[in-house]
Amino acid sequence: MAQPVLGILTLYLNDKKQLEERHIYQRMITEGQKLGLDIFVFTPMDVYDKKKLIHAMVYDPSSKKWSRKWRGFPHLIFDRCRIQRSKRFEQLLKFRAKYGSLKYLNRPLRNKWTIYQILSHKSSFRKHLPETVLFQNGGDVFRLLRSYPSVYVKPINGTGGRGIVRVERLGGDHFLIQGRRQNRKIIPAQKMHKSRLGAFLLNWKGRGRFLAQQGIQIKLPDGRVHDYRMLVQKNGQGQWEVTGCAGRIGPHRSVTSNLHGGGKAAPMNVLLRHISNSEEKRSEIRKAAEKLSLDVAAYLESNIGALCELALDLAIDRSGRVYLLEVNPKPAREVFIQTGDAEAYRRAIVKPLEYALWMYKREAAPSSS
């Protein structure tokens, strides 16, 4: 059997061809070598259709240097491309359309609204889903605010906490507005009268597509928000497993906890102490969160197609009830570095590689040079 070849598909961050996760790819290539897996990194810009060749980025663990080499198409592709507003993303869409018949470990996930609708069809998930509507006018937000003390308005395709605004009831016709712009800049909290709120939110939305979502009580005693990032991945037998979970605490005045927006990671069990002093209760909550995450991953895959890893952003309220806030198909791994969970970080790197080997051995691989 030929040595299996895995191509990591990504996008350059800018026109200088910088990579966002170079250190992750270095570690993957190094670990892949130990497993007998040949790995290179490429973007749609590096593909030369006429020659059916890729001007790939290759890393040599012994010299710790990157170089370029001409490679044929890989046996398998691990898609790590995140949504961005650029010509590079348009090139990606064309690549996926043209080379859709290649073997992928994972496929793009749908937008947040579609994911919410898919999950809502399963009755066992409904109690874990914050009430969510497509935001089309101020009335959509006001209807939610009649039932809940706070509502989040967020982009349908946003990542990293960008463009999210939280609306809180203050009493009477007044509300408190806090949020982050598309550049992640925190906007200071401001009081607003109901008569101005609808226009403010429509202006915030602009031409974009947004959701309005029930706010879950996730403030810590010091006022900072927190949530949990659960990473589930396929293993070397093609089965979903929990890789790890960590808490995330947002900076002061932030309505989100994303690490790229200044948030900090903390061990899950440490944060759960704010809910219960009982180790038994904390263990029960963790098991419920893990089961929900694995069930969601399996259900989404059955509806959407091949997936190999998902990060689920979870909120856990003061009663211990677990809510699913978002599903991220291209998860970063830094959260485990911050919490000092070296084993979870190692698993996060290695599991997709073991899954790729399992896929290669299981399915007849197309010819590759």
C-alpha positions as CSV (number, residue, x, y, z in Angstrom):
1,M,0.0,0.0,0.0
2,A,1.3,3.4,-1.0
3,Q,2.1,5.9,1.8
4,P,-1.1,7.9,2.5
5,V,-1.0,11.6,1.6
6,L,-3.1,14.2,3.5
7,G,-3.4,17.7,2.2
8,I,-4.4,20.4,4.8
9,L,-6.5,22.9,2.9
10,T,-6.4,26.4,4.3
11,L,-6.5,30.1,3.3
12,Y,-3.9,32.7,3.4
13,L,-4.7,35.5,5.9
14,N,-3.5,38.2,3.5
15,D,-1.8,38.9,0.2
16,K,1.6,38.2,1.8
17,K,0.6,34.6,2.0
18,Q,0.7,34.4,5.8
19,L,-0.8,31.3,7.5
20,E,-2.9,31.6,10.6
21,E,-2.1,28.3,12.2
22,R,1.4,27.6,11.0
23,H,2.4,26.2,14.5
24,I,-0.5,23.8,14.4
25,Y,0.4,22.5,10.9
26,Q,4.0,22.0,12.0
27,R,2.9,19.9,14.9
28,M,0.5,17.9,12.7
29,I,3.2,17.3,10.1
30,T,5.6,16.1,12.8
31,E,3.0,13.8,14.4
32,G,1.9,12.6,11.0
33,Q,5.4,11.5,10.1
34,K,5.4,9.3,13.2
35,L,2.2,7.7,12.0
36,G,3.5,7.1,8.5
37,L,1.3,9.9,7.1
38,D,2.7,12.3,4.5
39,I,1.2,15.7,5.1
40,F,1.5,19.0,3.2
41,V,-0.4,22.3,3.4
42,F,-2.0,24.2,0.5
43,T,-4.5,26.8,-0.5
44,P,-6.7,27.1,-3.6
45,M,-4.2,29.7,-4.9
46,D,-1.5,27.0,-5.0
47,V,-3.4,24.6,-7.3
48,Y,-2.4,24.5,-11.0
49,D,-5.4,23.0,-12.7
50,K,-3.8,22.4,-16.1
51,K,-0.9,20.4,-14.7
52,K,-3.0,18.8,-11.9
53,L,-0.3,19.9,-9.5
54,I,-0.1,21.8,-6.2
55,H,2.7,24.1,-5.3
56,A,2.5,22.9,-1.7
57,M,4.0,24.1,1.5
58,V,6.0,21.3,3.2
59,Y,7.6,21.3,6.6
60,D,10.7,19.4,7.6
61,P,10.6,18.6,11.3
62,S,14.4,17.8,11.4
63,S,15.5,21.2,10.0
64,K,12.4,23.0,11.3
65,K,12.0,24.8,8.0
66,W,9.3,25.3,5.5
67,S,9.7,25.0,1.7
68,R,7.7,24.7,-1.5
69,K,7.4,21.5,-3.5
70,W,5.3,20.4,-6.5
71,R,2.9,17.7,-5.3
72,G,0.1,15.7,-6.9
73,F,-3.4,15.8,-5.4
74,P,-3.5,14.1,-2.0
75,H,-5.5,11.0,-1.1
76,L,-7.4,12.9,1.5
77,I,-8.1,16.6,2.3
78,F,-8.5,18.1,5.8
79,D,-10.4,21.4,5.2
80,R,-9.3,24.0,7.7
81,C,-10.7,27.1,5.8
82,R,-12.6,29.6,7.8
83,I,-15.0,32.1,6.3
84,Q,-13.5,35.4,5.3
85,R,-14.5,38.3,3.1
86,S,-11.9,38.1,0.3
87,K,-11.1,36.9,-3.2
88,R,-9.3,34.0,-1.5
89,F,-12.6,32.7,-0.1
90,E,-14.2,33.0,-3.5
91,Q,-11.3,30.9,-4.9
92,L,-12.0,28.3,-2.2
93,L,-15.7,28.0,-3.2
94,K,-14.6,27.4,-6.8
95,F,-12.1,24.8,-5.7
96,R,-14.7,22.9,-3.6
97,A,-17.1,23.0,-6.5
98,K,-14.5,21.8,-9.0
99,Y,-12.9,19.1,-6.8
100,G,-15.9,18.0,-4.8
101,S,-15.2,14.4,-5.8
102,L,-11.9,14.3,-3.9
103,K,-12.0,12.6,-0.4
104,Y,-12.5,15.1,2.4
105,L,-12.3,14.4,6.1
106,N,-14.9,17.1,6.6
107,R,-17.3,19.3,4.7
108,P,-18.3,22.9,5.3
109,L,-20.9,23.4,8.0
110,R,-24.1,25.4,7.3
111,N,-24.8,28.8,8.8
112,K,-26.0,29.2,12.4
113,W,-29.7,29.5,11.4
114,T,-29.7,26.4,9.3
115,I,-27.8,24.5,12.1
116,Y,-30.4,25.7,14.6
117,Q,-33.3,24.5,12.4
118,I,-31.7,21.1,11.8
119,L,-31.1,20.5,15.6
120,S,-34.6,21.8,16.4
121,H,-36.1,18.8,14.6
122,K,-34.8,16.4,17.2
123,S,-37.0,16.7,20.3
124,S,-34.2,15.7,22.8
125,F,-32.1,18.7,21.7
126,R,-34.8,21.4,22.1
127,K,-34.4,21.9,25.8
128,H,-30.7,22.6,25.2
129,L,-31.3,25.2,22.4
130,P,-31.7,28.9,23.4
131,E,-34.8,30.2,21.6
132,T,-33.5,31.7,18.3
133,V,-35.2,33.6,15.5
134,L,-34.0,35.1,12.2
135,F,-33.6,38.9,13.0
136,Q,-35.5,40.9,10.3
137,N,-36.9,43.8,12.3
138,G,-37.0,45.2,15.8
139,G,-40.2,43.3,16.6
140,D,-38.2,40.0,16.5
141,V,-36.0,41.2,19.3
142,F,-38.8,42.8,21.3
143,R,-40.8,39.6,21.3
144,L,-37.9,37.7,22.8
145,L,-37.3,40.4,25.4
146,R,-40.8,39.9,26.6
147,S,-39.8,36.4,27.7
148,Y,-36.2,36.7,28.6
149,P,-34.1,39.4,30.5
150,S,-31.5,39.5,27.7
151,V,-31.2,38.8,24.0
152,Y,-28.1,38.4,21.8
153,V,-28.1,39.7,18.2
154,K,-25.4,37.9,16.2
155,P,-24.3,37.5,12.5
156,I,-25.5,34.3,10.9
157,N,-22.0,33.5,9.8
158,G,-19.9,35.4,12.3
159,T,-16.9,33.9,14.1
160,G,-14.7,35.0,17.0
161,G,-17.4,37.1,18.7
162,R,-17.4,39.7,15.9
163,G,-20.6,41.8,15.4
164,I,-22.4,40.5,18.5
165,V,-24.6,42.8,20.6
166,R,-26.4,42.0,23.8
167,V,-29.7,43.8,24.7
168,E,-30.7,43.7,28.4
169,R,-34.0,44.8,30.0
170,L,-33.5,47.5,32.6
171,G,-37.2,48.1,33.4
172,G,-39.8,50.3,31.9
173,D,-38.9,51.2,28.3
174,H,-35.1,51.3,28.8
175,F,-32.5,48.8,27.8
176,L,-28.7,48.3,28.2
177,I,-26.7,47.7,25.0
178,Q,-23.2,46.1,24.9
179,G,-21.4,44.5,22.1
180,R,-18.4,44.0,19.8
181,R,-18.0,45.5,16.3
182,Q,-16.8,43.4,13.3
183,N,-13.2,44.3,14.2
184,R,-13.9,42.8,17.7
185,K,-13.6,46.3,19.3
186,I,-15.8,46.5,22.5
187,I,-18.5,49.2,22.4
188,P,-19.1,50.7,25.8
189,A,-22.4,49.9,27.6
190,Q,-25.1,52.4,26.8
191,K,-28.6,52.9,28.0
192,M,-31.2,53.2,25.3
193,H,-34.9,54.0,25.1
194,K,-37.2,51.5,23.4
195,S,-38.1,54.1,20.8
196,R,-34.4,54.1,19.6
197,L,-33.6,50.4,20.0
198,G,-35.2,49.1,16.8
199,A,-33.4,51.6,14.6
200,F,-30.1,51.0,16.4
201,L,-30.3,47.2,15.8
202,L,-31.3,47.6,12.2
203,N,-28.4,49.9,11.6
204,W,-26.1,47.4,13.4
205,K,-27.4,44.6,11.2
206,G,-26.9,46.7,8.0
207,R,-27.2,44.4,5.0
208,G,-26.0,41.4,6.9
209,R,-28.1,38.4,8.0
210,F,-28.4,38.2,11.8
211,L,-30.1,36.0,14.4
212,A,-31.7,37.1,17.7
213,Q,-31.1,34.6,20.5
214,Q,-32.3,34.1,24.0
215,G,-29.6,35.2,26.5
216,I,-28.5,32.6,29.0
217,Q,-27.3,33.8,32.5
218,I,-23.6,33.2,32.2
219,K,-22.2,36.1,34.2
220,L,-19.7,35.2,37.0
221,P,-19.8,37.0,40.3
222,D,-17.4,39.6,39.0
223,G,-19.7,40.4,36.1
224,R,-17.6,38.7,33.4
225,V,-19.3,36.3,31.0
226,H,-18.1,32.7,30.6
227,D,-18.9,29.6,28.6
228,Y,-17.4,26.3,27.7
229,R,-15.6,25.0,24.6
230,M,-16.2,21.3,24.1
231,L,-14.0,19.6,21.4
232,V,-15.3,16.3,19.9
233,Q,-13.4,14.5,17.2
234,K,-13.4,11.2,15.2
235,N,-10.9,8.7,16.4
236,G,-8.8,6.1,14.6
237,Q,-11.8,3.8,14.5
238,G,-14.1,6.4,12.9
239,Q,-16.0,7.0,16.1
240,W,-16.9,10.3,17.8
241,E,-15.0,11.0,21.1
242,V,-14.7,13.8,23.5
243,T,-11.1,15.2,23.2
244,G,-11.5,17.8,26.0
245,C,-13.4,20.7,27.4
246,A,-12.3,24.1,28.8
247,G,-14.0,27.1,30.2
248,R,-13.6,30.5,28.6
249,I,-13.9,33.8,30.6
250,G,-14.4,37.1,28.7
251,P,-12.6,40.3,29.5
252,H,-14.3,43.0,31.5
253,R,-17.1,44.8,29.6
254,S,-17.2,42.1,26.9
255,V,-20.4,40.2,26.0
256,T,-18.4,37.3,24.6
257,S,-15.7,35.0,25.9
258,N,-13.7,34.3,22.7
259,L,-9.9,33.9,23.3
260,H,-9.1,36.0,20.2
261,G,-11.2,38.7,21.7
262,G,-9.2,38.9,24.9
263,G,-10.8,36.0,26.7
264,K,-8.9,33.6,29.0
265,A,-9.3,29.9,29.4
266,A,-9.8,28.0,32.7
267,P,-10.3,24.3,33.5
268,M,-13.9,23.3,33.2
269,N,-14.1,21.9,36.8
270,V,-12.8,25.1,38.3
271,L,-15.6,27.2,36.6
272,L,-18.3,24.6,37.5
273,R,-17.6,25.4,41.2
274,H,-19.6,28.6,40.6
275,I,-22.6,26.3,40.0
276,S,-22.0,23.7,42.7
277,N,-19.6,22.7,45.5
278,S,-20.5,19.1,45.0
279,E,-18.0,17.1,42.9
280,E,-20.9,14.6,42.2
281,K,-23.0,17.4,40.7
282,R,-20.2,18.8,38.7
283,S,-19.4,15.4,37.3
284,E,-23.1,15.0,36.4
285,I,-23.1,18.3,34.5
286,R,-19.9,17.4,32.7
287,K,-21.3,14.0,31.6
288,A,-24.5,15.7,30.3
289,A,-22.4,18.3,28.4
290,E,-20.3,15.5,26.8
291,K,-23.3,13.4,25.9
292,L,-25.1,16.4,24.3
293,S,-21.9,17.2,22.3
294,L,-21.4,13.7,21.0
295,D,-25.1,13.4,20.1
296,V,-25.1,16.7,18.3
297,A,-22.0,15.8,16.3
298,A,-23.5,12.5,15.2
299,Y,-26.8,14.0,14.3
300,L,-25.3,16.9,12.3
301,E,-23.1,14.4,10.3
302,S,-26.1,12.3,9.5
303,N,-27.9,15.4,8.1
304,I,-25.0,17.3,6.5
305,G,-22.3,14.8,5.5
306,A,-18.7,14.0,6.5
307,L,-17.3,15.7,9.5
308,C,-14.3,14.9,11.6
309,E,-14.2,17.4,14.4
310,L,-16.5,20.0,16.0
311,A,-16.2,22.6,18.8
312,L,-19.4,23.2,20.6
313,D,-19.8,26.4,22.6
314,L,-21.9,25.6,25.6
315,A,-23.5,27.7,28.3
316,I,-24.4,26.2,31.7
317,D,-26.8,28.2,33.8
318,R,-26.9,28.3,37.6
319,S,-29.2,25.3,37.8
320,G,-26.7,23.2,35.8
321,R,-28.7,23.1,32.6
322,V,-26.6,22.8,29.5
323,Y,-27.3,25.0,26.5
324,L,-25.8,24.8,23.0
325,L,-24.8,28.3,21.8
326,E,-22.9,27.5,18.6
327,V,-21.2,24.8,16.6
328,N,-17.8,25.5,15.1
329,P,-16.5,23.2,12.4
330,K,-12.9,24.7,12.3
331,P,-11.9,24.8,16.0
332,A,-8.7,26.2,17.3
333,R,-6.8,24.3,19.9
334,E,-5.2,27.1,22.0
335,V,-7.8,26.7,24.8
336,F,-6.0,23.6,26.0
337,I,-2.6,25.3,26.0
338,Q,-4.0,28.0,28.2
339,T,-5.5,25.6,30.7
340,G,-2.3,23.5,30.7
341,D,-4.1,20.4,29.5
342,A,-1.2,19.1,27.4
343,E,-2.8,15.7,26.8
344,A,-6.0,17.2,25.4
345,Y,-3.9,19.5,23.1
346,R,-1.9,16.5,21.9
347,R,-5.1,14.5,21.2
348,A,-6.6,17.5,19.4
349,I,-3.6,17.5,17.0
350,V,-3.3,13.7,16.5
351,K,-7.0,12.5,16.3
352,P,-7.7,13.9,12.8
353,L,-4.5,12.2,11.6
354,E,-5.6,8.9,13.0
355,Y,-9.0,9.3,11.5
356,A,-7.4,10.1,8.1
357,L,-5.4,6.9,8.3
358,W,-8.6,4.9,9.2
359,M,-10.4,6.5,6.2
360,Y,-7.5,5.7,3.9
361,K,-7.3,2.1,4.9
362,R,-11.1,1.7,4.8
363,E,-11.8,3.2,1.4
364,A,-10.2,2.6,-2.0
365,A,-7.9,5.6,-2.3
366,P,-7.6,7.4,-5.7
367,S,-4.2,7.4,-7.4
368,S,-1.9,10.2,-6.3
369,S,1.7,11.0,-7.0
